[in-house]
Each structure stands twice: as C-alpha cells, then as structure tokens.
Amino acid sequence: FFFDLSAWLQLCKDDGFLQQQLPKFSTTLNMWPEKIFQAFHVSVVFGLIGWIALSYQWCLVKGLLQHGHWFVGGVCGFGCTVFMGLLLCNYIHCLTSDPGYVNAHWEHDAVARHKLSGRLLSSLEVPIQEVLHTNGQSGRDPDPLPFHRHMILEYKRNGKVRYCRKCRLFKPDRAHHCSECNRCVLKMDHHCPWTNNCIGFKTYKYFLNFLLYIAVSALWLNGTACYVLLHQEFYLGKTVPHVFNLVLSLVFAAALGVGLGAFLIYHLHMVIHNRSTIEDLEKTPSNRWNLGWKKNFMQVFGSNCWLWFLPVPNSIGDGFIFPASPQGFSAAENHSSFHADLV
C-alpha cells in the first residue's frame, strides 16, 4: 500500500499535477473563513426573524385563540404573517437577485438600443463597430466609443470616460466596481454584508422594502403585544419564562425597528434626491440626476403604485442610461467639451 502511494505521489510530482493543484487548494482554504463569515451574517438575520415571529405567534396569538379571543388573535396573527412574510420575501430577493452587474456586451446593447430609438447616426455605426472590435482584440487601454459623449455624463477629472481595469470595460453612469463581488455594479449603493450581496440598481427597491417592513413589523408586533398585555387579564396567569421570551423578542424587534428605521429615513432622503450612498460620500453634484421628488421616487419604485411595496421588479429604466436634470446635463456637456478642446 505504501509503495503504491509513494509511486502515485512521485507520478503526480513528475507530471506537475501537485504543482498545479496545490495553489488552487490553498486558495480554496483561504476562502473558507470568508465564506463562513458570510454565512454567519445571513444565519443571524434568518434566526432573528424566525425567533421573533415564532415567539409572537406561539406566546401571544396562540394564547388569545385558546381563551376565545378569536377576532383579536386572528387580526394579530394575520398582520404578523403578512408583514413578516413580505419582510422575508424582500430579504430573499436581496440575497439571491442580480444587483445589476455590468456585462461585457453592454456597449453593443447600447448601440442596438440607440438604433431602435433613432438616436444613433448611421455615419457613426461603422466607426463604433471598429472600435468595439479593436478594444476586444487589443491588450492596450481601449478607446472610447464615438457615441460615449452622447450617452455618458460622468467623466474622470481629466475628461476621459471612466474605465475599469479589473473588469476591462467602460463604466456606465453611476456604476462602480465592488471589491467584494469583483464586478462592476449598475448604480451601486453599497455592498451589504447582511445580505452577502451588492445593493445596486436591481436590488435597491428590495432593500428599501426590507428596511420598511422591519420598521412596520416592529411597530405592529410591539403595538399589538402592548394592547394584549395591558387589556387581557388571562395573561397574568402565564409562566415567567413564557412572558420573558415574548418580551425579550419584542425588545429585539423594537431595537431593530428603531435602528433600521433611521437607516430607512436616510435612504428615503437619498431616493427623493436621486442619489446613492456612494454619490453622497463622494460629494458628487447634488442636482445631476435630480428630476424632482416624484420622478425620483418612481425611478426606484416604478409608476404603478400598487406594486411599490411588493417584492416585484418594476424600477424604471435599464440601469445603464439615466435621464439627467437640465443643470446636470449642461454641466457635464461643458466639462467634456472643455477637455475635448484641450485634446
């Protein structure tokens, strides 16, 4: 047995198999702590949601139903199920949905969209395809497309189109590279460790509704529990552990509701001014994308008010091109024209 094992190891060494596989194995081992840490965050969220919901249903709703308070118990149980269910659905969407990764073909797709809309000059079509082909074949820094000036408003300080060297592609407006995901994300807001995902163009609505339903659920659970504990005499006969578990879970719910409710208010402020967290931290011009609070709100939540607070994707736009305010558009035009004149 030992002879066969040593012979196999010698064969692997001669073939270079171990030299090829050991770095991969080492990389995999180094990734395990990060994977465990990510799973821990998600497990904590699911654990808290499950504990709070089950404590409320088992310790409060069940007691109401057992003592014949069918209406109050039914209303409490129904509200808890609806709000916590919507909370959970939005959280799962934040976990599993594509936040809006920038693919390598977005420029080709932009050409097709501009052709369909009639905004692409036929004289530019051939030069565009030539640049796209050259950029794909060359190892040097790529050249900007002839139509970038007409569809991109965000430039670097030197007047050049923003380019991601890691992803090897031009960045659309409001897109940023996420070091955790190692991808460029459309309208990136931030990378959230509690969802193990980026909050970007396609997940921002889910994230906001997740925060909203945390605050609403905390308000509902604590409000109804206080009413029951103060007005239902049968609860005086409950055991101490029974009541303690309910009260402790409600305290956690209230703390989460207050803390994340404040976070929700900040993000709603960002929504009505059409800004992301990154743009707020980078101090970008505040009026560049501001179309007015109503249009800003509908850009995230959609035009159908019946779908605003449901876990369905109905944000306006594709995440690649955003309508700019007149002030933001003229400022970008002046900036790009100034640097073009210098060149």
C-alpha positions as CSV (number, residue, x, y, z in Angstrom):
1,F,0.0,0.0,0.0
2,F,2.7,2.5,1.0
3,F,4.7,1.5,-2.2
4,D,1.7,2.3,-4.3
5,L,1.0,5.6,-2.5
6,S,4.6,6.7,-2.9
7,A,4.6,5.7,-6.6
8,W,1.4,7.7,-7.2
9,L,2.9,10.8,-5.4
10,Q,6.1,10.5,-7.5
11,L,4.0,10.3,-10.7
12,C,2.0,13.3,-9.7
13,K,5.2,15.2,-9.0
14,D,6.7,14.3,-12.3
15,D,3.6,15.3,-14.2
16,G,3.4,18.6,-12.4
17,F,-0.1,17.7,-11.0
18,L,0.7,18.7,-7.4
19,Q,2.3,22.0,-8.5
20,Q,-0.9,22.9,-10.4
21,Q,-3.4,21.8,-7.8
22,L,-1.7,23.0,-4.5
23,P,-2.1,26.7,-5.3
24,K,-5.8,26.1,-6.0
25,F,-6.2,24.1,-2.8
26,S,-4.5,26.8,-0.8
27,T,-6.8,29.5,-2.4
28,T,-9.8,27.4,-1.5
29,L,-8.7,27.1,2.1
30,N,-8.1,30.8,2.4
31,M,-11.7,31.5,1.1
32,W,-13.3,29.3,3.8
33,P,-13.1,31.8,6.7
34,E,-14.7,34.4,4.4
35,K,-17.5,32.0,3.3
36,I,-18.2,31.1,7.0
37,F,-18.3,34.7,7.9
38,Q,-20.8,35.5,5.1
39,A,-23.0,32.5,6.1
40,F,-22.9,33.7,9.7
41,H,-24.4,37.1,8.8
42,V,-27.2,35.5,6.8
43,S,-27.9,32.9,9.5
44,V,-28.2,35.6,12.2
45,V,-30.8,37.5,10.1
46,F,-32.9,34.4,9.4
47,G,-32.5,33.3,13.1
48,L,-33.7,36.7,14.4
49,I,-36.7,36.8,12.0
50,G,-37.7,33.3,12.9
51,W,-37.3,33.7,16.6
52,I,-39.3,37.0,16.8
53,A,-42.1,35.7,14.5
54,L,-42.5,32.3,16.3
55,S,-42.3,33.9,19.8
56,Y,-45.1,36.3,18.8
57,Q,-47.3,33.6,17.2
58,W,-46.7,31.0,19.9
59,C,-46.7,33.1,23.0
60,L,-49.3,35.7,22.1
61,V,-51.5,34.7,19.2
62,K,-51.9,31.1,20.5
63,G,-52.9,32.3,23.9
64,L,-55.5,34.6,22.5
65,L,-57.1,31.9,20.4
66,Q,-57.1,29.4,23.3
67,H,-59.0,31.8,25.5
68,G,-61.6,32.5,22.9
69,H,-60.4,35.9,21.7
70,W,-60.8,34.9,18.0
71,F,-61.0,38.3,16.4
72,V,-58.1,39.9,18.3
73,G,-56.0,36.7,17.8
74,G,-56.9,36.5,14.1
75,V,-56.0,40.1,13.5
76,C,-52.7,39.9,15.4
77,G,-51.7,36.6,13.6
78,F,-52.7,37.8,10.2
79,G,-50.8,41.1,10.5
80,C,-47.7,39.3,11.8
81,T,-47.8,36.8,8.9
82,V,-48.3,39.4,6.2
83,F,-45.6,41.9,7.4
84,M,-43.0,39.3,8.3
85,G,-43.7,37.4,5.1
86,L,-43.1,40.5,3.0
87,L,-40.0,41.2,5.0
88,L,-38.7,37.7,4.3
89,C,-39.5,37.9,0.6
90,N,-37.7,41.1,0.1
91,Y,-34.7,39.8,2.1
92,I,-34.5,36.7,0.0
93,H,-34.6,38.9,-3.2
94,C,-31.7,40.9,-1.7
95,L,-29.8,37.7,-1.2
96,T,-30.4,36.0,-4.5
97,S,-31.1,38.7,-7.1
98,D,-28.5,40.0,-9.6
99,P,-27.9,43.6,-8.3
100,G,-27.2,44.7,-11.9
101,Y,-23.8,43.5,-12.9
102,V,-22.2,45.3,-15.9
103,N,-21.7,42.8,-18.6
104,A,-19.1,42.9,-21.4
105,H,-21.7,43.4,-24.1
106,W,-23.4,46.4,-22.6
107,E,-21.9,48.7,-25.3
108,H,-23.2,46.5,-28.1
109,D,-26.6,46.5,-26.5
110,A,-26.5,50.3,-26.2
111,V,-25.7,50.6,-29.9
112,A,-28.8,48.4,-30.7
113,R,-31.0,50.5,-28.3
114,H,-29.8,53.7,-29.9
115,K,-30.5,52.4,-33.4
116,L,-34.0,51.3,-32.4
117,S,-34.7,54.7,-30.8
118,G,-33.4,56.5,-33.9
119,R,-30.8,58.4,-31.8
120,L,-27.7,56.7,-33.4
121,L,-26.3,58.4,-36.5
122,S,-25.7,55.9,-39.3
123,S,-22.4,57.6,-40.0
124,L,-21.2,56.5,-36.6
125,E,-22.2,52.9,-36.8
126,V,-19.1,51.6,-38.7
127,P,-16.6,53.5,-36.5
128,I,-18.3,52.2,-33.4
129,Q,-18.1,48.6,-34.5
130,E,-14.4,49.1,-35.5
131,V,-13.6,50.4,-32.0
132,L,-15.5,47.6,-30.3
133,H,-13.6,45.0,-32.4
134,T,-10.2,46.7,-31.7
135,N,-10.9,47.0,-28.0
136,G,-11.8,43.3,-27.8
137,Q,-8.6,42.2,-29.6
138,S,-6.0,44.6,-28.2
139,G,-4.2,44.4,-24.9
140,R,-3.8,48.2,-24.5
141,D,-6.3,50.5,-22.9
142,P,-9.3,50.7,-25.1
143,D,-10.6,53.8,-26.9
144,P,-13.9,55.3,-26.0
145,L,-16.8,54.9,-28.5
146,P,-17.9,57.8,-30.7
147,F,-21.2,57.9,-29.0
148,H,-20.0,57.9,-25.4
149,R,-20.2,61.7,-25.4
150,H,-23.9,61.4,-26.1
151,M,-24.8,58.7,-23.5
152,I,-22.4,59.2,-20.6
153,L,-22.3,62.2,-18.4
154,E,-19.8,61.1,-15.7
155,Y,-16.2,61.5,-16.7
156,K,-12.9,61.4,-14.8
157,R,-11.3,64.6,-13.7
158,N,-9.1,64.6,-16.8
159,G,-12.2,64.4,-19.0
160,K,-11.8,60.8,-20.0
161,V,-14.5,58.2,-19.9
162,R,-14.4,56.1,-16.7
163,Y,-12.8,52.7,-17.4
164,C,-12.5,49.7,-15.0
165,R,-9.1,47.9,-15.5
166,K,-10.3,45.0,-13.4
167,C,-13.4,44.2,-15.4
168,R,-11.8,45.7,-18.6
169,L,-14.9,47.7,-19.7
170,F,-16.1,51.2,-19.7
171,K,-18.4,52.1,-16.8
172,P,-21.9,53.4,-17.4
173,D,-23.0,56.4,-15.4
174,R,-23.4,55.7,-11.7
175,A,-21.7,52.3,-12.0
176,H,-18.9,51.4,-9.6
177,H,-16.6,48.4,-9.1
178,C,-17.3,46.3,-6.0
179,S,-14.2,44.8,-4.4
180,E,-16.3,42.1,-2.6
181,C,-18.2,40.9,-5.7
182,N,-15.2,41.7,-8.0
183,R,-17.7,43.1,-10.6
184,C,-18.9,46.5,-11.7
185,V,-22.5,47.1,-10.5
186,L,-25.1,49.4,-12.0
187,K,-26.0,52.4,-9.8
188,M,-24.1,50.8,-6.9
189,D,-25.2,52.0,-3.5
190,H,-23.1,49.8,-1.2
191,H,-22.1,46.2,-0.5
192,C,-24.2,44.8,2.4
193,P,-22.6,42.0,4.5
194,W,-26.0,41.1,6.0
195,T,-27.4,40.2,2.5
196,N,-24.0,39.0,1.2
197,N,-24.8,40.9,-2.0
198,C,-24.5,44.3,-3.5
199,I,-27.3,46.8,-3.3
200,G,-27.5,48.2,-6.8
201,F,-30.0,49.2,-9.5
202,K,-31.9,45.9,-9.5
203,T,-31.9,45.3,-5.7
204,Y,-32.3,48.8,-4.3
205,K,-36.1,48.6,-4.2
206,Y,-36.0,45.2,-2.4
207,F,-33.5,46.6,0.1
208,L,-35.7,49.6,0.9
209,N,-38.8,47.5,1.3
210,F,-36.8,45.2,3.6
211,L,-36.0,48.1,5.8
212,L,-39.6,49.4,5.6
213,Y,-41.1,46.0,6.7
214,I,-38.6,45.7,9.6
215,A,-39.9,49.0,10.9
216,V,-43.6,48.2,10.2
217,S,-43.3,44.7,11.7
218,A,-41.6,46.1,14.8
219,L,-44.4,48.7,15.2
220,W,-47.1,46.1,14.7
221,L,-45.7,43.4,17.0
222,N,-45.0,45.8,19.9
223,G,-48.2,47.8,19.5
224,T,-50.5,44.7,19.5
225,A,-48.5,43.0,22.2
226,C,-48.8,46.0,24.5
227,Y,-52.5,46.1,23.9
228,V,-52.9,42.4,24.8
229,L,-50.6,42.6,27.8
230,L,-52.5,45.6,29.2
231,H,-56.1,44.6,28.4
232,Q,-56.2,40.8,28.5
233,E,-56.3,39.6,32.1
234,F,-55.6,35.9,31.2
235,Y,-52.0,36.8,30.5
236,L,-51.4,37.4,34.3
237,G,-51.6,33.6,34.7
238,K,-48.8,32.9,32.2
239,T,-45.5,31.5,33.4
240,V,-42.5,33.8,33.8
241,P,-40.4,32.1,31.0
242,H,-43.4,32.3,28.7
243,V,-43.8,36.1,29.1
244,F,-40.0,36.7,29.3
245,N,-39.4,35.1,25.9
246,L,-42.1,37.2,24.4
247,V,-40.9,40.5,26.0
248,L,-37.3,39.8,25.0
249,S,-38.2,39.1,21.4
250,L,-40.2,42.3,21.3
251,V,-37.3,44.3,22.7
252,F,-35.1,43.0,19.9
253,A,-37.8,43.8,17.4
254,A,-38.1,47.3,18.7
255,A,-34.3,47.9,18.7
256,L,-34.1,46.7,15.1
257,G,-37.1,48.8,14.1
258,V,-35.6,52.0,15.6
259,G,-32.1,51.4,14.3
260,L,-33.0,50.3,10.8
261,G,-35.9,52.8,10.7
262,A,-33.3,55.6,10.9
263,F,-31.4,53.9,8.2
264,L,-34.6,53.8,6.1
265,I,-35.1,57.5,6.6
266,Y,-31.6,58.2,5.3
267,H,-32.2,56.1,2.2
268,L,-35.6,57.7,1.5
269,H,-33.8,61.1,1.6
270,M,-31.4,59.7,-1.0
271,V,-34.3,58.4,-3.1
272,I,-36.2,61.7,-3.3
273,H,-32.9,63.5,-4.2
274,N,-31.9,60.7,-6.7
275,R,-28.6,59.9,-5.1
276,S,-26.8,56.8,-4.0
277,T,-24.7,56.3,-0.8
278,I,-21.5,56.3,-2.9
279,E,-22.5,59.6,-4.6
280,D,-23.3,61.1,-1.3
281,L,-20.0,60.1,0.2
282,E,-18.1,61.3,-2.9
283,K,-19.8,64.7,-2.8
284,T,-20.9,64.5,-6.5
285,P,-23.1,67.3,-7.8
286,S,-26.4,67.0,-5.9
287,N,-28.6,68.1,-8.9
288,R,-27.1,66.0,-11.6
289,W,-29.8,63.3,-11.6
290,N,-32.5,65.2,-9.6
291,L,-35.7,65.2,-11.6
292,G,-38.0,66.2,-8.8
293,W,-39.0,64.1,-5.8
294,K,-41.9,62.4,-7.6
295,K,-40.0,61.3,-10.7
296,N,-37.0,60.3,-8.5
297,F,-39.3,58.1,-6.3
298,M,-40.9,56.4,-9.3
299,Q,-37.5,55.7,-10.9
300,V,-36.9,53.4,-7.9
301,F,-40.4,52.1,-7.1
302,G,-42.0,52.2,-10.5
303,S,-45.0,54.0,-12.0
304,N,-47.6,51.5,-10.7
305,C,-48.4,52.5,-7.1
306,W,-50.0,49.1,-6.4
307,L,-46.6,47.5,-6.9
308,W,-44.5,49.9,-4.9
309,F,-44.4,47.9,-1.7
310,L,-44.5,44.4,-3.2
311,P,-41.4,42.3,-3.9
312,V,-41.6,42.6,-7.7
313,P,-39.1,44.3,-10.1
314,N,-40.7,47.5,-11.5
315,S,-38.0,50.1,-11.3
316,I,-37.9,52.5,-14.3
317,G,-35.0,52.3,-16.8
318,D,-32.3,49.7,-17.5
319,G,-29.6,51.0,-15.1
320,F,-27.2,51.9,-18.0
321,I,-28.6,55.3,-19.0
322,F,-30.2,57.7,-16.6
323,P,-32.1,60.9,-17.5
324,A,-30.2,63.9,-16.2
325,S,-31.6,67.2,-14.9
326,P,-31.1,70.2,-17.2
327,Q,-28.4,71.6,-14.8
328,G,-26.6,68.3,-14.6
329,F,-26.7,67.7,-18.4
330,S,-25.3,71.2,-19.2
331,A,-22.6,70.9,-16.5
332,A,-21.5,67.5,-18.0
333,E,-21.5,68.9,-21.5
334,N,-19.4,71.9,-20.5
335,H,-16.9,69.6,-18.7
336,S,-16.5,67.2,-21.5
337,S,-16.3,69.9,-24.2
338,F,-13.6,71.8,-22.2
339,H,-11.4,68.7,-22.0
340,A,-12.1,67.8,-25.6
341,D,-10.9,71.3,-26.6
342,L,-7.7,70.7,-24.6
343,V,-7.0,67.5,-26.5
